Structure formats: C-alpha cells, structure tokens
Amino acid sequence: MQKPTIKKVFSAICSLVLILSMIFPASIPSLAFYNEPESIKGVASEQVNLVDNVVELGAKQVIFNFTMSRFYSANANDMKALDDYLKKLSDKDITVTAVILNDFQNKKPELLPVAFNQAGVAYYQFNSTTSAGQIAIAEVANQLSVRYKDKISNWIIGNEINDRSKWNYIGITDVREYSQAYASAFKIFYDRIKAQNPQARVFVPFEMRWNCIDDVGTNGKYKAQEMLPMINELLSGTDYGIAWHPYPEERNQLNFSTQNPNAKNDPYTPLINFKNLNILTDYMQRSEMLSPDKKVRHLLLSEFGLSSDYGEALQAQALTEAFNLAKANPYVEGFFVNKLVDAPEEGTAYGLMKSNQSTKKQAYQIYKGLQASVQKDRTPQGQDSSNTVDSKHPDLVTVFRVYNPNSGEHLYTTNQTEYKHLSQIGWQGENIAWYGSVDGSLVYRLYNRHSGEHFYTMNRLEADQLVKSGWKDEGVAWRSDFSNRRPIYRLYNPNAKGVAEAGAHHYTADAHERDILSTQGWRYEGIGWYGVYTGQE
C-alpha cells in the first residue's frame, strides 16, 4: 500500500489546529513590535541584577530559557520577577529572545507526551499528538503571546529538535512522524504569536549535527540535513527562522581554524559550527528553502559555549575567533554566548563571569570590545535587494496601506508579505497607497511600542526627538522622489488623546481624502514627502 505523503499526513494533523482557532480565536493585534538590535552581540542571562553588565558588555540582545514549570508555578513571584526583568531589558533597548521549553511538570500534564518523567530526558516535545495536547499548547501559546507581545521579539520553540533522546523527547522514533509532531506544535505557537504581534520572529532550533553518524539508530540524534527539508515542507508557508547551536566538536577544541576535524567545508559535513557556517547558509539560499517573501530565513546562533576550564586566555581567544567568523557571514542576526555567569550545577565554565557574579574573566573584557552590526538584507546572494516592486511598474516601489479597525491606525509598508499577513489576521487591506521612487530622500519609520502607532517622516531631527522620547527607530520606510512629482499629504487629529495614540496621524496621496478629513477636524500639516505619478491616477 502506498504511504501517504508528508504533506497529506500533516494536513490531517492540522485539521484539529483549525478547530483550535475557533476555541482560541486570534485577536486583531494592536501593535506590530520588533526591537531591531544594533548588533549581533548577545548573551544568555536571567539575572535581573546583572542587566548593567549586559549593557557594559555592549550586548544588544539577551536570550533566556522559559520553562513550563515556571509558567505553571504556584509561586506568583516567579512570573513577576520575569516581568520585571523583561521590562528592565526593554528600558535598556535590548532585544529579547525567549526559548520556550517543555520540562516535566504536574500542573498541565496534557502538554507532555509521557505520564512519567523519563530518565536522562531534560526537555520534552510539546504534545501535539492528542486533541487535549493541542488545546493545551494553544492555551499556553495564547497566554504567553498576549503577555509578552511588546517585550519578546524572538521566540524559539523547543530545544535542539534533532536530538530526540534528551532535549526534545516525545517517544517517536520515525523521523518523519517526529517532524510532523514538532511542526504541528510549532504551527500552533507560530499562529498565536503572530496573531498578537505580526513582526515577531519564531525559530526552529537545531544542534550542530548536520550529517553525522550519531542518528536514531545509535543514541537518538537525527541528521539535521535529513530533518530540515521535512520541517521546511511542513512549514513552507510560514516565515520560520533557524536557531543553530554551533558548539565546538569537543569542549577542549576551542581553535576553529586548526581543530574540529568533523566540521568540514563540504555539503555532507558531519557537523556545522563556526568553522564551516557557510555550509548552512549556502543550503538555506536554495530556492526551496527561502521564506515566503523569497528571502533567506532568519538565523540566530542561539547557543554555544566556550569553556574556561582550559584557560581563560584560550576561552577569550576562541570567543574572538567565533565572533569574527559569525560577523563575516551576512545572514547571522544573533550571536549568543552561553552564558553571562558560570553555572556550576551544569558542570560547565562557559560564563564570561564566575559564579560569584562579580569576578570577570578575560573573555568578558574581550567580548566588551567586539562589535558587529546586524545586516538587515537577507536577499540570497546575487538576487535583487530592492523594495517591493509592482509588475506593471517595475521601476517603482509599491507602498501598501492597511487599516486596523481596533486601534484606528493605518499602516504603510513596502513589504507585501507584511501587508498580506496583516490582511489575513483582521486588518483591512486597502491595496496600494501610492508608488515611490527607488532613489530619493529617506523617509523614516518609527514605532511607539506602548500605543502601537507607526509614524513616518523625512525630518531626521523629528525622528531623533521621538526616539529620545521612547519611540523605536525602525529604519528607512521608503524614499521621497527627488523630482517632487506627487505630494503625499500629512494630517493630524487634535482630538486624539495625545501624539502617542494610534491613528493620530494620517498620510494620503489623495487630495480629496485630505480635504474631507480637514472638514472633519483633522489638521492639515502639509506635504510629508513625494511619491511618483504613473499616469493612471
């Protein structure tokens, strides 16, 4: 008998996910939040008293583990402490990545694939194989995404999913069935997170074994090269990212240039770490692996440890080499040292500081001086990296307009994927707002994380003043045409509760709409910038 294809099996699993959307309806998001970091430099830390050390290091990103036992803890102070920590990171403009982990707990057994804690298992795969499990996943995903929609930018679902025996146990041995179960759970989290915050990024985590011999037949490790295409087929319609753990081959092999012999510059290399990271990103540039908007998928190097057990000088030297190799790869968006502080209970000395939380190692001082900005263009090498263009007007940039009936805000974007996604989750798509030039003066986009409002201006001084008052600079939105051909008008609603309220400003290329709003109490503030006439207006 012919076996069902992976997509047919997955579609059957997802039928219950459709029911979950009725049980836990996705609300229309009131904001679109992503705290774009200035640097790839990050660190794993959960110590609220050491946030100043994170700042001193110049780390612009922090990653932390969030377990289900913590979420369901009877001690309310556990969650309050986390809330306070995330607020402090937010106040310091540090981008937060959360690793959502399913450890063994008794408060919500439906989340677990087993009734009893298994010897040697650290974390479990979220149980998507039963209806009760899927409902439980939707419940926790909804609560977390609502609670942290304006604090957590990156979400990693699970841990090292190609290690089924210790870090993502579910009891399934067939790699296809295992991948289907993970993808089903991931999709529930993804939909809930994106419903609350369409700009959030959600990642699938892998350890560094790419094509090694340690597979399911020996100690329960799958080959990422075998598993990743299955995950991609199941999640191809989503903008999932990859969280990779580029550990050294052995804890004492800290020289990536001369050691780590199984990290080869070969598509069939057993391991992928810093030494041969290009193997992974070359693979992710394949057309079938690209995101829905035809970009290379987001990539975080979300965990790696360099132990000082073999000398602090060697640890510092290895950290420098790893950082330089990471920043040379244009697709790396996050580089996370594990950890800020040693964790003796884990039997490692990976920290930049000793466990007394006061003694700084040599690696701390070295890391403080390293810098590498995040490269925002994920276009596969050799492809066009311009903004969205219309097939009828390939020499122009298309600016789309979408409306949120809850907040009253109109959002303008050149990103067709962002426009389509918002239209699918409750915003009202209003099609093309105007066409812009591929060249011209910069128009900046800013975001108020408290109200959800986006603001657009050509005035760099105005943008800087808003950033000082708490707005987030989201970079260049589009460009104003140099020839000043088509005016884009800016209006302000003085009846709004304040400049921070969503919908307080409006922008339009339509003079008639400008005049109607002016008669309804809106204040005309002049021309904001210029678009381009196409002859069809």
C-alpha positions in Angstrom: 0.0 0.0 0.0 1.3 3.4 -0.9 2.3 5.5 2.1 0.7 9.0 2.5 2.9 11.9 1.6 4.2 14.0 4.4 2.0 17.0 3.4 -1.1 14.8 3.5 -0.3 13.5 6.9 0.5 17.0 8.2 -2.8 18.3 6.8 -4.6 15.7 8.8 -2.8 16.8 11.9 -3.6 20.4 11.2 -7.3 19.8 10.9 -7.5 20.0 14.7 -5.5 23.2 14.6 -8.3 24.7 12.6 -10.7 23.8 15.4 -8.3 25.4 17.9 -8.6 28.7 16.0 -12.3 28.6 16.9 -11.6 27.7 20.5 -8.9 30.3 20.9 -9.7 32.9 18.2 -6.7 35.1 17.2 -7.5 38.7 18.2 -6.5 41.6 15.9 -3.1 42.8 17.1 -3.0 46.4 18.4 0.7 46.7 17.6 3.5 45.3 15.5 6.6 45.0 17.6 10.1 44.0 16.8 13.1 45.5 18.6 15.6 45.6 15.8 19.0 45.2 17.5 22.0 47.3 16.6 24.4 44.4 16.9 24.5 40.7 16.6 26.2 40.6 20.0 24.2 38.8 22.6 24.4 36.7 25.8 22.4 34.2 27.8 21.3 35.7 31.1 18.4 35.7 33.5 20.0 37.7 36.3 18.0 40.9 36.8 20.8 42.3 38.9 23.3 41.9 36.1 21.4 43.9 33.4 24.0 46.7 33.8 26.7 44.1 33.0 24.9 43.3 29.8 24.9 47.0 28.9 28.5 47.3 29.9 29.4 44.5 27.5 27.7 46.3 24.7 25.4 43.3 24.2 22.3 44.3 22.3 20.5 41.0 22.7 19.7 38.7 25.6 18.3 35.1 25.4 16.7 33.2 28.3 15.0 29.9 28.9 11.4 29.9 29.8 10.1 26.5 31.1 6.5 25.3 31.6 7.2 24.5 35.2 7.9 28.2 35.7 4.8 29.3 33.9 2.6 26.9 36.0 4.5 27.6 39.2 2.3 28.1 42.3 4.7 30.9 43.3 3.4 34.1 41.6 6.7 35.8 42.3 8.4 33.7 39.6 6.4 35.3 36.8 6.5 38.8 38.4 10.3 38.5 38.6 10.4 37.7 34.9 8.0 40.5 34.0 10.3 43.0 35.9 13.4 41.6 34.2 11.9 41.9 30.7 10.8 45.5 31.5 14.3 46.4 32.6 15.7 44.9 29.3 13.1 46.8 27.3 14.0 50.0 29.1 17.7 49.4 28.0 16.6 48.8 24.4 17.9 45.2 24.5 16.3 42.7 22.1 14.9 39.7 23.9 14.8 36.1 22.7 12.8 33.5 24.7 13.4 29.8 24.4 10.1 28.0 25.2 10.9 24.7 26.9 8.6 21.9 27.9 10.1 20.4 31.1 8.3 17.9 33.2 5.6 19.4 35.5 2.4 18.2 37.0 0.1 21.2 36.6 -0.6 20.8 32.9 0.1 17.1 32.0 -1.6 17.5 28.7 1.4 19.3 27.4 3.6 16.3 27.9 3.9 13.2 25.7 4.5 10.9 28.7 2.9 10.3 32.0 6.1 9.9 34.0 9.4 11.7 33.9 11.9 9.8 31.7 15.4 9.1 33.0 18.0 11.1 31.1 15.4 13.5 29.5 15.9 17.2 30.1 13.0 18.6 27.9 10.1 17.1 26.0 8.5 18.0 22.7 5.1 19.7 23.1 2.5 17.0 22.8 0.7 17.7 19.5 -0.4 14.0 19.0 -3.6 14.3 21.0 -6.5 16.8 20.9 -6.1 17.6 24.6 -2.4 18.3 23.9 -3.1 20.6 21.0 -5.6 22.5 23.1 -3.1 22.8 25.9 -0.5 24.1 23.6 -2.9 26.7 22.1 -3.8 27.8 25.6 -0.2 28.4 26.8 0.8 29.9 23.5 -2.1 32.4 23.6 -1.3 33.4 27.2 2.4 33.9 26.6 1.9 35.8 23.3 -0.6 38.2 24.8 1.5 38.8 27.9 4.8 39.4 26.1 3.7 40.8 22.7 5.7 44.0 23.3 8.6 42.6 25.2 9.8 39.4 23.4 11.0 39.8 19.8 12.2 36.3 19.0 10.6 33.1 20.1 12.4 29.7 19.9 10.1 26.7 20.2 11.8 23.8 21.9 15.5 22.9 22.1 17.8 21.1 19.7 14.9 19.2 18.0 17.3 16.9 16.1 18.2 15.3 19.5 15.1 13.4 20.3 16.5 11.4 23.2 17.4 14.2 25.7 16.4 17.7 24.6 13.1 17.1 22.7 11.7 13.8 23.7 8.3 12.6 22.5 8.8 8.8 22.2 8.5 8.7 18.4 11.5 7.2 16.5 10.5 7.6 12.9 12.0 10.9 11.7 9.0 11.8 9.5 6.4 11.2 12.2 8.6 13.0 14.7 9.0 16.0 12.3 5.2 16.1 11.8 4.6 16.2 15.5 7.0 19.0 16.1 5.8 21.1 13.1 2.2 20.7 14.3 3.1 22.1 17.8 5.3 24.8 16.2 2.5 26.0 14.0 0.2 26.4 17.0 2.7 28.6 18.7 3.5 30.4 15.5 -0.1 31.4 14.7 -0.7 32.6 18.3 2.5 34.7 18.4 1.9 36.2 15.0 -1.7 36.9 15.8 -0.6 39.2 18.7 2.5 40.5 17.0 3.0 40.0 13.3 6.5 41.3 13.4 7.7 38.7 16.0 10.1 36.0 14.7 9.7 32.4 15.5 12.5 29.9 15.3 13.1 26.2 14.9 16.2 25.1 17.0 18.9 22.6 15.9 22.1 21.4 17.4 25.3 21.3 15.2 25.0 17.7 13.9 24.4 18.1 10.2 25.1 14.7 8.6 26.8 12.8 11.4 26.7 9.1 12.2 25.0 9.7 15.6 21.5 9.2 14.3 18.3 7.5 15.6 20.0 4.1 15.2 22.6 4.8 17.9 21.9 7.5 20.5 18.7 9.1 19.3 20.1 12.0 17.2 18.7 12.8 13.8 20.7 14.4 11.0 19.7 18.0 10.6 20.3 17.7 6.8 17.6 15.0 6.7 15.2 16.6 9.1 15.4 20.2 7.9 13.8 19.6 4.5 10.9 17.8 6.2 10.3 20.7 8.6 10.6 23.1 5.6 8.0 21.2 3.6 5.6 21.3 6.6 6.2 24.9 7.4 6.9 26.4 4.0 4.0 28.8 4.2 5.4 30.4 7.4 8.3 32.7 8.0 10.0 30.4 10.4 13.7 31.0 11.2 16.6 28.8 12.2 18.2 28.8 15.7 21.6 27.0 15.4 23.9 25.8 18.1 27.5 25.9 16.7 29.3 24.3 19.6 32.9 23.1 19.2 33.2 19.4 18.3 34.6 18.7 21.8 34.7 21.0 24.8 38.5 21.4 24.5 38.6 22.0 20.8 38.4 25.8 21.0 40.5 26.6 18.0 38.2 26.6 15.0 40.9 27.1 12.4 43.0 24.0 13.3 40.7 21.8 15.3 37.1 20.4 14.9 38.0 18.0 12.2 34.4 16.9 11.6 33.4 20.4 10.7 34.3 20.2 7.1 33.8 22.6 4.2 31.6 20.0 2.5 27.8 19.8 1.9 27.8 16.4 3.7 29.9 17.5 6.6 29.1 15.7 9.9 29.0 18.9 11.9 28.3 22.6 11.3 29.8 25.1 13.7 31.7 28.4 13.3 34.4 26.8 11.2 32.0 26.0 8.3 28.9 28.0 9.0 28.7 28.9 5.3 27.5 25.3 4.6 24.3 26.0 6.5 23.7 29.5 5.0 24.6 28.2 1.5 22.0 25.5 1.9 19.4 28.0 3.2 19.8 30.0 0.0 18.3 27.2 -2.1 15.1 28.4 -3.7 13.0 25.7 -2.0 14.3 26.8 1.4 13.6 30.5 1.1 10.9 32.3 3.1 7.5 33.2 1.5 9.0 36.6 0.6 11.9 34.9 -1.1 14.5 35.8 1.5 17.0 33.7 3.3 15.3 32.7 6.6 16.3 34.5 9.8 19.2 32.9 11.5 20.3 33.1 15.2 23.3 31.4 16.6 21.3 31.0 19.8 23.6 28.9 22.0 27.2 27.9 22.1 29.7 27.5 25.0 33.4 28.1 25.1 34.7 26.7 28.4 37.4 28.4 30.5 38.3 25.0 32.0 41.3 25.0 29.7 42.4 28.5 30.5 40.8 31.9 30.4 43.2 33.2 27.7 42.1 30.3 25.4 38.4 31.0 26.1 38.9 34.7 25.2 40.9 33.8 22.1 38.2 31.3 20.9 35.4 33.9 21.6 37.2 36.4 19.3 37.6 33.9 16.6 34.0 32.7 16.8 32.7 36.2 16.8 34.7 37.2 13.7 33.6 34.1 11.8 30.0 34.9 12.7 30.1 38.5 11.7 31.7 37.6 8.3 28.5 35.7 7.5 25.9 38.2 6.2 22.9 36.1 7.4 23.7 35.9 11.1 21.3 38.0 13.1 22.3 37.0 16.6 25.4 35.6 18.4 24.6 34.4 21.9 27.3 33.4 24.3 26.3 30.8 26.8 26.5 32.2 29.5 27.0 35.6 31.2 27.7 33.7 34.5 29.1 30.2 35.1 26.6 27.6 36.1 28.4 25.1 38.3 25.3 22.9 38.6 25.6 22.2 34.9 29.2 21.2 35.1 30.4 23.9 32.7 32.5 27.0 32.9 31.0 28.7 29.8 30.4 32.0 31.6 32.0 35.4 31.0 31.9 35.9 34.7 32.5 33.4 37.5 29.5 32.1 39.6 30.1 34.7 42.3 28.7 37.2 39.8 31.5 39.6 40.5 34.7 38.2 39.0 35.0 39.0 35.3 37.1 36.6 33.2 39.4 37.6 30.4 36.6 36.7 27.9 34.4 39.4 29.5 36.9 42.2 28.7 37.5 40.8 25.2 33.8 40.5 24.4 33.2 44.0 25.6 35.4 45.3 22.7 33.9 43.2 19.9 31.4 44.9 17.6 29.3 43.7 14.6 26.1 45.3 13.3 23.1 43.3 12.2 22.9 43.1 8.4 19.3 43.6 7.5 19.3 42.4 3.9 18.5 38.7 3.7 18.2 38.6 -0.1 20.1 35.5 -1.4 23.4 36.5 -2.8 23.2 37.5 -6.5 19.5 38.5 -6.2 17.9 41.9 -6.3 17.6 43.5 -2.8 15.3 46.4 -3.7 12.0 47.1 -2.1 8.7 45.6 -3.3 8.0 46.4 -7.0 4.9 46.1 -9.0 4.9 44.0 -12.2 3.2 46.9 -14.0 5.7 49.4 -12.7 8.9 47.5 -12.2 10.9 50.7 -11.9 8.9 52.0 -8.9 8.4 50.9 -5.3 4.9 49.9 -4.2 3.6 51.3 -0.9 0.7 49.4 0.5 -1.9 50.6 3.0 -3.7 48.5 5.6 -6.2 49.6 8.4 -6.6 48.3 11.9 -10.3 48.8 12.9 -9.4 48.2 16.6 -6.8 50.9 17.0 -7.7 53.2 14.2 -4.2 53.1 12.7 -3.3 53.0 9.0 0.0 51.2 8.5 2.0 51.8 5.3 4.6 49.3 4.1 6.6 48.3 1.1 6.7 44.7 2.4 4.0 42.8 0.6 4.4 39.8 3.0 3.7 42.1 5.9 0.7 43.6 4.1 -0.8 40.2 3.2 -0.3 38.8 6.7 -2.0 41.7 8.4 -4.9 41.5 6.0 -5.3 37.8 6.9 -5.5 38.3 10.6 -8.1 41.1 10.8 -6.6 44.2 9.4 -8.4 45.7 6.4 -6.2 45.7 3.3 -6.7 48.9 1.3 -4.4 48.0 -1.5 -1.8 50.4 -3.0 -1.5 53.8 -1.3 1.0 55.2 -3.8 4.1 54.4 -5.8 7.5 55.6 -4.7 10.9 56.1 -6.3 13.8 53.6 -5.9 16.0 56.7 -5.4 15.4 59.8 -3.4 15.5 61.3 0.1 15.0 58.9 3.0 11.6 58.6 4.8 12.0 57.1 8.3 9.6 54.8 10.1 9.2 54.9 13.9 7.1 52.9 16.2 5.5 53.5 19.6 5.6 50.2 21.5 3.0 51.5 24.0 0.3 52.6 21.7 1.1 50.6 18.5 1.3 53.7 16.3 3.7 54.0 13.4 5.0 57.4 12.4 6.7 58.4 9.1 8.9 61.5 8.5 11.6 62.8 6.2 12.8 65.0 9.1 15.8 63.3 10.8 15.7 65.8 13.7 12.0 65.0 14.3 12.7 61.3 14.2 15.6 61.7 16.7 13.4 63.7 19.0 10.8 60.9 19.0 13.4 58.3 19.7 14.6 60.2 22.7 11.0 60.3 24.0 10.7 56.5 23.7 9.8 55.7 20.1 11.6 52.9 18.3 13.5 53.8 15.1 12.6 51.1 12.6 14.9 52.5 9.9 14.1 53.6 6.3 10.5 53.0 5.2 10.9 54.2 1.6 12.3 57.2 -0.3 10.8 60.5 -1.4 11.0 61.2 -5.1 13.7 63.8 -5.9 11.7 65.5 -8.6 8.8 66.2 -6.1 6.2 64.9 -8.6 3.4 63.5 -6.4 2.7 65.0 -3.0 1.9 62.8 0.0 -0.1 64.8 2.5 0.2 64.5 6.3 -2.7 65.2 8.7 -3.0 65.2 12.4 -6.1 64.5 14.6 -6.0 67.0 17.5 -8.9 65.2 19.1 -6.7 62.2 19.7 -5.7 61.6 23.4 -2.2 62.5 22.6 0.5 62.1 20.0 1.2 58.6 21.3 -2.3 57.4 20.4 -2.5 55.1 17.4 -4.2 56.7 14.4 -3.2 60.3 15.5 -1.5 60.9 12.1 -2.7 60.0 8.7 -0.9 60.1 5.3 -2.5 60.1 1.9 -1.8 60.8 -1.8 -5.5 61.6 -2.4 -6.2 65.4 -2.2 -9.9 64.7 -2.0 -9.4 62.5 1.1 -7.2 65.2 2.6 -9.9 67.8 2.1 -12.7 65.5 3.6 -10.6 64.8 6.7 -9.8 68.5 7.0 -13.6 69.3 7.2 -13.9 66.6 9.9 -11.5 68.2 12.4 -8.2 66.9 11.1 -5.4 69.4 10.9 -3.5 69.5 7.6 0.2 69.6 8.3 1.5 70.0 4.7 3.4 67.6 2.4 5.2 64.8 4.2 7.2 63.6 1.2 6.7 62.8 -2.5 5.7 59.8 -4.5 5.6 59.2 -8.2 2.8 59.6 -10.8 2.2 56.6 -13.0 -0.3 58.3 -15.4 -3.2 56.2 -14.1 -4.2 58.3 -11.1 
